[in-house]
Amino acid sequence: MDNAVHANLLAARRTEPLRGSVINVACGIRVSVNELAASMAKTFGRADLKPKHEPERAGDVKHSLADLIKAGEELEYEPIVDFDAGLRATCEWYSQAR
């Protein structure tokens, strides 16, 4: 969430409007769904939770890594919070919001 807010503030401070330009905002690393599930289970202290794998569906994205080149060029964006710290903060927020 911090990275998204940071990118929006950078965009708001631009002298030239972005005119609807789409810009990726991310941490700059690839994280698989299995890695995400393991990190979330660890963060919540629930090592017993295991992902349930279902058959592949049409349109499933097998590999994804946000390209941050445009964000760097247009906004001078660089992530300010890494994936693990951001995930911990998000999980803590959801735990308190329940």
Long-range contacts (C-beta under 8 A, 24 or more apart in sequence): 1-86, 1-89, 1-90, 2-80, 2-81, 2-86, 2-89, 3-27, 3-79, 3-80, 3-81, 3-86, 6-77, 6-80, 7-71, 7-75, 7-77, 10-75, 10-76, 10-77, 11-75, 14-74, 14-75, 18-74, 21-70, 21-74, 23-70, 23-71, 23-74, 23-75, 23-77, 24-66, 24-67, 24-68, 24-70, 24-71, 25-66, 25-68, 25-71, 25-77, 26-66, 26-68, 26-79, 27-79, 27-81, 27-82, 27-83, 27-86, 28-66, 28-68, 28-79, 29-65, 29-82, 29-83, 30-63, 30-64, 30-65, 31-83, 36-87, 39-84, 39-87, 40-87, 40-91, 43-87, 43-88, 43-91, 44-91, 44-95
